[in-house]
Each structure stands twice: as structure tokens, then as C-alpha cells.
Amino acid sequence: MSSWQFVRFIAGIFILLSLAFGIPGSPVYINQWWLAFTAFVGFNLMQSALTKWCLMETILRKLGVRAGC
């Protein structure tokens, strides 16, 4: 996978986990404040779309993940 695919995969995992931890009906519910993490991930996705820069992608590239188109 290329770096942009990893970014989207990681964002998806973060969103699903934070929803599972933040929704009271979930069997793994911890606290509703986990929903703030969902908002944080969404905000960062919007920011990267507008600025064409993503910190996670930069980190992944430095770890050796190949850049994608």
C-alpha cells in the first residue's frame, strides 16, 4: 500500500474505534469524550484536503512507506 492508502486506512480505524468507545450502547463503551477524537480525525481529514498536506502521511513516508499518486 502507498502512504495515502495507509492514511485513509488508519483514519478509518481511528474513527471506528472512537465511535465504539464513545457510543453508550457499544459493548466496549468507555466515555462519550471519545467522540471528540472522531471529530478530531474528521477535522484533520478536511484540513489535509484543503492544504494538500497531512502529518500522518509525512510520518509514514519517513518510516519508509512509499509515496502514492
PDB file of N, CA, C and O in Angstrom:
ATOM      1  N   MET A   1       0.846  -1.183   0.000  1.00  0.00           N
ATOM      2  CA  MET A   1       0.000   0.000   0.000  1.00  0.00           C
ATOM      3  C   MET A   1       0.884   1.236   0.000  1.00  0.00           C
ATOM      4  O   MET A   1       2.000   1.227   0.520  1.00  0.00           O
ATOM      5  N   SER A   2       0.365   2.285  -0.589  1.00  0.00           N
ATOM      6  CA  SER A   2       1.107   3.546  -0.597  1.00  0.00           C
ATOM      7  C   SER A   2       0.696   4.391   0.611  1.00  0.00           C
ATOM      8  O   SER A   2      -0.240   4.046   1.333  1.00  0.00           O
ATOM      9  N   SER A   3       1.401   5.489   0.818  1.00  0.00           N
ATOM     10  CA  SER A   3       1.189   6.302   2.017  1.00  0.00           C
ATOM     11  C   SER A   3      -0.230   6.848   2.109  1.00  0.00           C
ATOM     12  O   SER A   3      -0.801   6.872   3.199  1.00  0.00           O
ATOM     13  N   TRP A   4      -0.816   7.287   0.995  1.00  0.00           N
ATOM     14  CA  TRP A   4      -2.174   7.843   1.069  1.00  0.00           C
ATOM     15  C   TRP A   4      -3.197   6.760   1.405  1.00  0.00           C
ATOM     16  O   TRP A   4      -4.220   7.045   2.028  1.00  0.00           O
ATOM     17  N   GLN A   5      -2.929   5.523   0.999  1.00  0.00           N
ATOM     18  CA  GLN A   5      -3.842   4.429   1.348  1.00  0.00           C
ATOM     19  C   GLN A   5      -3.738   4.099   2.841  1.00  0.00           C
ATOM     20  O   GLN A   5      -4.747   3.833   3.494  1.00  0.00           O
ATOM     21  N   PHE A   6      -2.510   4.118   3.377  1.00  0.00           N
ATOM     22  CA  PHE A   6      -2.323   3.899   4.801  1.00  0.00           C
ATOM     23  C   PHE A   6      -3.022   4.981   5.617  1.00  0.00           C
ATOM     24  O   PHE A   6      -3.641   4.681   6.638  1.00  0.00           O
ATOM     25  N   VAL A   7      -2.931   6.230   5.181  1.00  0.00           N
ATOM     26  CA  VAL A   7      -3.575   7.335   5.906  1.00  0.00           C
ATOM     27  C   VAL A   7      -5.069   7.090   6.006  1.00  0.00           C
ATOM     28  O   VAL A   7      -5.642   7.223   7.088  1.00  0.00           O
ATOM     29  N   ARG A   8      -5.702   6.742   4.917  1.00  0.00           N
ATOM     30  CA  ARG A   8      -7.143   6.516   4.929  1.00  0.00           C
ATOM     31  C   ARG A   8      -7.513   5.285   5.757  1.00  0.00           C
ATOM     32  O   ARG A   8      -8.536   5.280   6.441  1.00  0.00           O
ATOM     33  N   PHE A   9      -6.682   4.247   5.697  1.00  0.00           N
ATOM     34  CA  PHE A   9      -6.920   3.043   6.486  1.00  0.00           C
ATOM     35  C   PHE A   9      -6.819   3.352   7.979  1.00  0.00           C
ATOM     36  O   PHE A   9      -7.677   2.942   8.760  1.00  0.00           O
ATOM     37  N   ILE A  10      -5.775   4.072   8.371  1.00  0.00           N
ATOM     38  CA  ILE A  10      -5.576   4.435   9.778  1.00  0.00           C
ATOM     39  C   ILE A  10      -6.698   5.346  10.259  1.00  0.00           C
ATOM     40  O   ILE A  10      -7.200   5.171  11.370  1.00  0.00           O
ATOM     41  N   ALA A  11      -7.102   6.321   9.436  1.00  0.00           N
ATOM     42  CA  ALA A  11      -8.200   7.215   9.808  1.00  0.00           C
ATOM     43  C   ALA A  11      -9.483   6.420  10.016  1.00  0.00           C
ATOM     44  O   ALA A  11     -10.226   6.679  10.963  1.00  0.00           O
ATOM     45  N   GLY A  12      -9.747   5.458   9.145  1.00  0.00           N
ATOM     46  CA  GLY A  12     -10.933   4.625   9.301  1.00  0.00           C
ATOM     47  C   GLY A  12     -10.925   3.833  10.590  1.00  0.00           C
ATOM     48  O   GLY A  12     -11.942   3.740  11.277  1.00  0.00           O
ATOM     49  N   ILE A  13      -9.773   3.259  10.919  1.00  0.00           N
ATOM     50  CA  ILE A  13      -9.641   2.511  12.178  1.00  0.00           C
ATOM     51  C   ILE A  13      -9.867   3.436  13.377  1.00  0.00           C
ATOM     52  O   ILE A  13     -10.592   3.084  14.307  1.00  0.00           O
ATOM     53  N   PHE A  14      -9.242   4.623  13.352  1.00  0.00           N
ATOM     54  CA  PHE A  14      -9.410   5.575  14.454  1.00  0.00           C
ATOM     55  C   PHE A  14     -10.874   5.972  14.626  1.00  0.00           C
ATOM     56  O   PHE A  14     -11.369   6.046  15.750  1.00  0.00           O
ATOM     57  N   ILE A  15     -11.566   6.225  13.518  1.00  0.00           N
ATOM     58  CA  ILE A  15     -12.967   6.630  13.595  1.00  0.00           C
ATOM     59  C   ILE A  15     -13.828   5.504  14.165  1.00  0.00           C
ATOM     60  O   ILE A  15     -14.646   5.732  15.056  1.00  0.00           O
ATOM     61  N   LEU A  16     -13.643   4.296  13.652  1.00  0.00           N
ATOM     62  CA  LEU A  16     -14.449   3.175  14.144  1.00  0.00           C
ATOM     63  C   LEU A  16     -14.182   2.881  15.619  1.00  0.00           C
ATOM     64  O   LEU A  16     -15.115   2.616  16.376  1.00  0.00           O
ATOM     65  N   LEU A  17     -12.925   2.924  16.026  1.00  0.00           N
ATOM     66  CA  LEU A  17     -12.598   2.684  17.436  1.00  0.00           C
ATOM     67  C   LEU A  17     -13.168   3.767  18.342  1.00  0.00           C
ATOM     68  O   LEU A  17     -13.744   3.464  19.386  1.00  0.00           O
ATOM     69  N   SER A  18     -13.009   5.025  17.948  1.00  0.00           N
ATOM     70  CA  SER A  18     -13.501   6.107  18.797  1.00  0.00           C
ATOM     71  C   SER A  18     -15.025   6.096  18.878  1.00  0.00           C
ATOM     72  O   SER A  18     -15.586   6.454  19.914  1.00  0.00           O
ATOM     73  N   LEU A  19     -15.701   5.693  17.807  1.00  0.00           N
ATOM     74  CA  LEU A  19     -17.156   5.545  17.882  1.00  0.00           C
ATOM     75  C   LEU A  19     -17.531   4.394  18.817  1.00  0.00           C
ATOM     76  O   LEU A  19     -18.458   4.515  19.618  1.00  0.00           O
ATOM     77  N   ALA A  20     -16.811   3.289  18.711  1.00  0.00           N
ATOM     78  CA  ALA A  20     -17.091   2.153  19.597  1.00  0.00           C
ATOM     79  C   ALA A  20     -16.864   2.525  21.056  1.00  0.00           C
ATOM     80  O   ALA A  20     -17.627   2.099  21.923  1.00  0.00           O
ATOM     81  N   PHE A  21     -15.843   3.301  21.341  1.00  0.00           N
ATOM     82  CA  PHE A  21     -15.539   3.707  22.711  1.00  0.00           C
ATOM     83  C   PHE A  21     -16.442   4.833  23.206  1.00  0.00           C
ATOM     84  O   PHE A  21     -16.562   5.034  24.414  1.00  0.00           O
ATOM     85  N   GLY A  22     -17.084   5.577  22.288  1.00  0.00           N
ATOM     86  CA  GLY A  22     -17.833   6.769  22.689  1.00  0.00           C
ATOM     87  C   GLY A  22     -19.337   6.666  22.655  1.00  0.00           C
ATOM     88  O   GLY A  22     -20.018   7.536  23.197  1.00  0.00           O
ATOM     89  N   ILE A  23     -19.884   5.633  22.038  1.00  0.00           N
ATOM     90  CA  ILE A  23     -21.340   5.492  21.960  1.00  0.00           C
ATOM     91  C   ILE A  23     -21.819   4.623  23.121  1.00  0.00           C
ATOM     92  O   ILE A  23     -21.374   3.485  23.267  1.00  0.00           O
ATOM     93  N   PRO A  24     -22.719   5.150  23.943  1.00  0.00           N
ATOM     94  CA  PRO A  24     -23.130   4.430  25.153  1.00  0.00           C
ATOM     95  C   PRO A  24     -23.674   3.018  24.918  1.00  0.00           C
ATOM     96  O   PRO A  24     -23.534   2.180  25.809  1.00  0.00           O
ATOM     97  N   GLY A  25     -24.272   2.714  23.794  1.00  0.00           N
ATOM     98  CA  GLY A  25     -24.814   1.382  23.557  1.00  0.00           C
ATOM     99  C   GLY A  25     -23.777   0.348  23.156  1.00  0.00           C
ATOM    100  O   GLY A  25     -24.094  -0.835  23.036  1.00  0.00           O
ATOM    101  N   SER A  26     -22.553   0.781  22.950  1.00  0.00           N
ATOM    102  CA  SER A  26     -21.498  -0.122  22.487  1.00  0.00           C
ATOM    103  C   SER A  26     -21.032  -1.039  23.612  1.00  0.00           C
ATOM    104  O   SER A  26     -20.977  -0.615  24.766  1.00  0.00           O
ATOM    105  N   PRO A  27     -20.696  -2.285  23.298  1.00  0.00           N
ATOM    106  CA  PRO A  27     -20.193  -3.194  24.342  1.00  0.00           C
ATOM    107  C   PRO A  27     -18.814  -2.807  24.876  1.00  0.00           C
ATOM    108  O   PRO A  27     -18.414  -3.274  25.943  1.00  0.00           O
ATOM    109  N   VAL A  28     -18.093  -1.970  24.159  1.00  0.00           N
ATOM    110  CA  VAL A  28     -16.765  -1.535  24.620  1.00  0.00           C
ATOM    111  C   VAL A  28     -16.767  -0.050  25.011  1.00  0.00           C
ATOM    112  O   VAL A  28     -15.726   0.607  24.997  1.00  0.00           O
ATOM    113  N   TYR A  29     -17.945   0.464  25.356  1.00  0.00           N
ATOM    114  CA  TYR A  29     -18.095   1.875  25.737  1.00  0.00           C
ATOM    115  C   TYR A  29     -17.179   2.240  26.899  1.00  0.00           C
ATOM    116  O   TYR A  29     -17.083   1.515  27.889  1.00  0.00           O
ATOM    117  N   ILE A  30     -16.506   3.384  26.754  1.00  0.00           N
ATOM    118  CA  ILE A  30     -15.649   3.897  27.820  1.00  0.00           C
ATOM    119  C   ILE A  30     -16.186   5.235  28.322  1.00  0.00           C
ATOM    120  O   ILE A  30     -16.490   5.394  29.504  1.00  0.00           O
ATOM    121  N   ASN A  31     -16.295   6.201  27.395  1.00  0.00           N
ATOM    122  CA  ASN A  31     -16.709   7.550  27.767  1.00  0.00           C
ATOM    123  C   ASN A  31     -17.141   8.284  26.505  1.00  0.00           C
ATOM    124  O   ASN A  31     -16.605   8.031  25.426  1.00  0.00           O
ATOM    125  N   GLN A  32     -18.112   9.197  26.631  1.00  0.00           N
ATOM    126  CA  GLN A  32     -18.582   9.938  25.463  1.00  0.00           C
ATOM    127  C   GLN A  32     -17.526  10.891  24.903  1.00  0.00           C
ATOM    128  O   GLN A  32     -17.647  11.333  23.761  1.00  0.00           O
ATOM    129  N   TRP A  33     -16.508  11.211  25.676  1.00  0.00           N
ATOM    130  CA  TRP A  33     -15.463  12.107  25.186  1.00  0.00           C
ATOM    131  C   TRP A  33     -14.650  11.485  24.055  1.00  0.00           C
ATOM    132  O   TRP A  33     -13.915  12.198  23.372  1.00  0.00           O
ATOM    133  N   TRP A  34     -14.761  10.176  23.840  1.00  0.00           N
ATOM    134  CA  TRP A  34     -14.093   9.550  22.695  1.00  0.00           C
ATOM    135  C   TRP A  34     -14.659  10.084  21.387  1.00  0.00           C
ATOM    136  O   TRP A  34     -13.988  10.027  20.356  1.00  0.00           O
ATOM    137  N   LEU A  35     -15.881  10.601  21.412  1.00  0.00           N
ATOM    138  CA  LEU A  35     -16.457  11.179  20.194  1.00  0.00           C
ATOM    139  C   LEU A  35     -15.703  12.436  19.766  1.00  0.00           C
ATOM    140  O   LEU A  35     -15.725  12.792  18.588  1.00  0.00           O
ATOM    141  N   ALA A  36     -15.036  13.115  20.699  1.00  0.00           N
ATOM    142  CA  ALA A  36     -14.205  14.265  20.341  1.00  0.00           C
ATOM    143  C   ALA A  36     -13.034  13.815  19.463  1.00  0.00           C
ATOM    144  O   ALA A  36     -12.591  14.565  18.593  1.00  0.00           O
ATOM    145  N   PHE A  37     -12.535  12.608  19.683  1.00  0.00           N
ATOM    146  CA  PHE A  37     -11.459  12.083  18.847  1.00  0.00           C
ATOM    147  C   PHE A  37     -11.957  11.834  17.428  1.00  0.00           C
ATOM    148  O   PHE A  37     -11.225  12.043  16.461  1.00  0.00           O
ATOM    149  N   THR A  38     -13.214  11.383  17.306  1.00  0.00           N
ATOM    150  CA  THR A  38     -13.819  11.215  15.991  1.00  0.00           C
ATOM    151  C   THR A  38     -13.846  12.550  15.249  1.00  0.00           C
ATOM    152  O   THR A  38     -13.514  12.619  14.066  1.00  0.00           O
ATOM    153  N   ALA A  39     -14.245  13.606  15.953  1.00  0.00           N
ATOM    154  CA  ALA A  39     -14.282  14.943  15.355  1.00  0.00           C
ATOM    155  C   ALA A  39     -12.873  15.405  14.977  1.00  0.00           C
ATOM    156  O   ALA A  39     -12.690  16.023  13.929  1.00  0.00           O
ATOM    157  N   PHE A  40     -11.887  15.118  15.808  1.00  0.00           N
ATOM    158  CA  PHE A  40     -10.504  15.487  15.535  1.00  0.00           C
ATOM    159  C   PHE A  40     -10.000  14.836  14.253  1.00  0.00           C
ATOM    160  O   PHE A  40      -9.361  15.494  13.432  1.00  0.00           O
ATOM    161  N   VAL A  41     -10.284  13.545  14.077  1.00  0.00           N
ATOM    162  CA  VAL A  41      -9.862  12.844  12.867  1.00  0.00           C
ATOM    163  C   VAL A  41     -10.558  13.433  11.645  1.00  0.00           C
ATOM    164  O   VAL A  41      -9.923  13.648  10.613  1.00  0.00           O
ATOM    165  N   GLY A  42     -11.853  13.694  11.756  1.00  0.00           N
ATOM    166  CA  GLY A  42     -12.587  14.302  10.651  1.00  0.00           C
ATOM    167  C   GLY A  42     -12.045  15.675  10.291  1.00  0.00           C
ATOM    168  O   GLY A  42     -11.910  16.002   9.112  1.00  0.00           O
ATOM    169  N   PHE A  43     -11.732  16.482  11.299  1.00  0.00           N
ATOM    170  CA  PHE A  43     -11.157  17.805  11.057  1.00  0.00           C
ATOM    171  C   PHE A  43      -9.823  17.690  10.329  1.00  0.00           C
ATOM    172  O   PHE A  43      -9.554  18.453   9.400  1.00  0.00           O
ATOM    173  N   ASN A  44      -8.988  16.745  10.743  1.00  0.00           N
ATOM    174  CA  ASN A  44      -7.690  16.574  10.095  1.00  0.00           C
ATOM    175  C   ASN A  44      -7.831  16.089   8.653  1.00  0.00           C
ATOM    176  O   ASN A  44      -7.035  16.472   7.795  1.00  0.00           O
ATOM    177  N   LEU A  45      -8.823  15.259   8.377  1.00  0.00           N
ATOM    178  CA  LEU A  45      -9.065  14.839   7.001  1.00  0.00           C
ATOM    179  C   LEU A  45      -9.468  16.032   6.135  1.00  0.00           C
ATOM    180  O   LEU A  45      -9.004  16.163   5.002  1.00  0.00           O
ATOM    181  N   MET A  46     -10.343  16.913   6.673  1.00  0.00           N
ATOM    182  CA  MET A  46     -10.731  18.114   5.923  1.00  0.00           C
ATOM    183  C   MET A  46      -9.543  19.048   5.723  1.00  0.00           C
ATOM    184  O   MET A  46      -9.357  19.598   4.637  1.00  0.00           O
ATOM    185  N   GLN A  47      -8.742  19.227   6.767  1.00  0.00           N
ATOM    186  CA  GLN A  47      -7.574  20.096   6.676  1.00  0.00           C
ATOM    187  C   GLN A  47      -6.604  19.591   5.621  1.00  0.00           C
ATOM    188  O   GLN A  47      -6.059  20.386   4.855  1.00  0.00           O
ATOM    189  N   SER A  48      -6.382  18.301   5.570  1.00  0.00           N
ATOM    190  CA  SER A  48      -5.437  17.763   4.590  1.00  0.00           C
ATOM    191  C   SER A  48      -5.975  17.895   3.167  1.00  0.00           C
ATOM    192  O   SER A  48      -5.198  18.057   2.226  1.00  0.00           O
ATOM    193  N   ALA A  49      -7.282  17.828   3.006  1.00  0.00           N
ATOM    194  CA  ALA A  49      -7.871  18.013   1.679  1.00  0.00           C
ATOM    195  C   ALA A  49      -7.707  19.454   1.203  1.00  0.00           C
ATOM    196  O   ALA A  49      -7.479  19.695   0.017  1.00  0.00           O
ATOM    197  N   LEU A  50      -7.821  20.408   2.118  1.00  0.00           N
ATOM    198  CA  LEU A  50      -7.724  21.819   1.749  1.00  0.00           C
ATOM    199  C   LEU A  50      -6.285  22.288   1.568  1.00  0.00           C
ATOM    200  O   LEU A  50      -6.010  23.107   0.691  1.00  0.00           O
ATOM    201  N   THR A  51      -5.371  21.783   2.380  1.00  0.00           N
ATOM    202  CA  THR A  51      -3.991  22.255   2.326  1.00  0.00           C
ATOM    203  C   THR A  51      -3.071  21.353   1.513  1.00  0.00           C
ATOM    204  O   THR A  51      -1.938  21.726   1.210  1.00  0.00           O
ATOM    205  N   LYS A  52      -3.561  20.158   1.157  1.00  0.00           N
ATOM    206  CA  LYS A  52      -2.767  19.158   0.435  1.00  0.00           C
ATOM    207  C   LYS A  52      -1.536  18.719   1.229  1.00  0.00           C
ATOM    208  O   LYS A  52      -0.514  18.357   0.646  1.00  0.00           O
ATOM    209  N   TRP A  53      -1.635  18.752   2.572  1.00  0.00           N
ATOM    210  CA  TRP A  53      -0.563  18.303   3.452  1.00  0.00           C
ATOM    211  C   TRP A  53      -1.181  17.523   4.606  1.00  0.00           C
ATOM    212  O   TRP A  53      -2.178  17.948   5.188  1.00  0.00           O
ATOM    213  N   CYS A  54      -0.583  16.381   4.933  1.00  0.00           N
ATOM    214  CA  CYS A  54      -1.078  15.529   6.005  1.00  0.00           C
ATOM    215  C   CYS A  54       0.106  15.072   6.851  1.00  0.00           C
ATOM    216  O   CYS A  54       1.052  14.479   6.333  1.00  0.00           O
ATOM    217  N   LEU A  55       0.052  15.346   8.138  1.00  0.00           N
ATOM    218  CA  LEU A  55       1.135  14.977   9.037  1.00  0.00           C
ATOM    219  C   LEU A  55       1.325  13.467   9.079  1.00  0.00           C
ATOM    220  O   LEU A  55       2.459  12.990   9.087  1.00  0.00           O
ATOM    221  N   MET A  56       0.235  12.709   9.107  1.00  0.00           N
ATOM    222  CA  MET A  56       0.355  11.241   9.142  1.00  0.00           C
ATOM    223  C   MET A  56       1.072  10.720   7.905  1.00  0.00           C
ATOM    224  O   MET A  56       1.880   9.796   8.003  1.00  0.00           O
ATOM    225  N   GLU A  57       0.791  11.297   6.753  1.00  0.00           N
ATOM    226  CA  GLU A  57       1.460  10.861   5.526  1.00  0.00           C
ATOM    227  C   GLU A  57       2.952  11.186   5.581  1.00  0.00           C
ATOM    228  O   GLU A  57       3.777  10.394   5.125  1.00  0.00           O
ATOM    229  N   THR A  58       3.299  12.333   6.130  1.00  0.00           N
ATOM    230  CA  THR A  58       4.698  12.702   6.293  1.00  0.00           C
ATOM    231  C   THR A  58       5.416  11.712   7.216  1.00  0.00           C
ATOM    232  O   THR A  58       6.535  11.284   6.933  1.00  0.00           O
ATOM    233  N   ILE A  59       4.764  11.359   8.309  1.00  0.00           N
ATOM    234  CA  ILE A  59       5.347  10.393   9.249  1.00  0.00           C
ATOM    235  C   ILE A  59       5.535   9.042   8.577  1.00  0.00           C
ATOM    236  O   ILE A  59       6.583   8.413   8.722  1.00  0.00           O
ATOM    237  N   LEU A  60       4.519   8.591   7.839  1.00  0.00           N
ATOM    238  CA  LEU A  60       4.615   7.293   7.168  1.00  0.00           C
ATOM    239  C   LEU A  60       5.733   7.271   6.133  1.00  0.00           C
ATOM    240  O   LEU A  60       6.436   6.270   5.998  1.00  0.00           O
ATOM    241  N   ARG A  61       5.898   8.353   5.414  1.00  0.00           N
ATOM    242  CA  ARG A  61       6.980   8.416   4.416  1.00  0.00           C
ATOM    243  C   ARG A  61       8.340   8.337   5.079  1.00  0.00           C
ATOM    244  O   ARG A  61       9.256   7.705   4.553  1.00  0.00           O
ATOM    245  N   LYS A  62       8.480   8.983   6.246  1.00  0.00           N
ATOM    246  CA  LYS A  62       9.757   8.920   6.959  1.00  0.00           C
ATOM    247  C   LYS A  62      10.012   7.515   7.517  1.00  0.00           C
ATOM    248  O   LYS A  62      11.157   7.135   7.758  1.00  0.00           O
ATOM    249  N   LEU A  63       8.942   6.755   7.718  1.00  0.00           N
ATOM    250  CA  LEU A  63       9.081   5.376   8.186  1.00  0.00           C
ATOM    251  C   LEU A  63       9.344   4.412   7.036  1.00  0.00           C
ATOM    252  O   LEU A  63       9.517   3.213   7.256  1.00  0.00           O
ATOM    253  N   GLY A  64       9.375   4.928   5.817  1.00  0.00           N
ATOM    254  CA  GLY A  64       9.729   4.096   4.679  1.00  0.00           C
ATOM    255  C   GLY A  64       8.583   3.649   3.795  1.00  0.00           C
ATOM    256  O   GLY A  64       8.798   2.894   2.847  1.00  0.00           O
ATOM    257  N   VAL A  65       7.368   4.095   4.083  1.00  0.00           N
ATOM    258  CA  VAL A  65       6.223   3.736   3.240  1.00  0.00           C
ATOM    259  C   VAL A  65       6.337   4.531   1.938  1.00  0.00           C
ATOM    260  O   VAL A  65       6.618   5.730   1.955  1.00  0.00           O
ATOM    261  N   ARG A  66       6.117   3.854   0.820  1.00  0.00           N
ATOM    262  CA  ARG A  66       6.281   4.532  -0.462  1.00  0.00           C
ATOM    263  C   ARG A  66       5.163   5.533  -0.704  1.00  0.00           C
ATOM    264  O   ARG A  66       4.018   5.319  -0.308  1.00  0.00           O
ATOM    265  N   ALA A  67       5.516   6.621  -1.358  1.00  0.00           N
ATOM    266  CA  ALA A  67       4.540   7.658  -1.719  1.00  0.00           C
ATOM    267  C   ALA A  67       3.639   7.144  -2.828  1.00  0.00           C
ATOM    268  O   ALA A  67       4.064   6.346  -3.663  1.00  0.00           O
ATOM    269  N   GLY A  68       2.414   7.597  -2.835  1.00  0.00           N
ATOM    270  CA  GLY A  68       1.472   7.200  -3.874  1.00  0.00           C
ATOM    271  C   GLY A  68       1.091   8.373  -4.741  1.00  0.00           C
ATOM    272  O   GLY A  68       1.485   9.511  -4.485  1.00  0.00           O
ATOM    273  N   CYS A  69       0.319   8.084  -5.773  1.00  0.00           N
ATOM    274  CA  CYS A  69      -0.129   9.138  -6.697  1.00  0.00           C
ATOM    275  C   CYS A  69      -1.374   9.793  -6.198  1.00  0.00           C
ATOM    276  O   CYS A  69      -1.895  10.702  -6.845  1.00  0.00           O
TER     277      CYS A  69
END
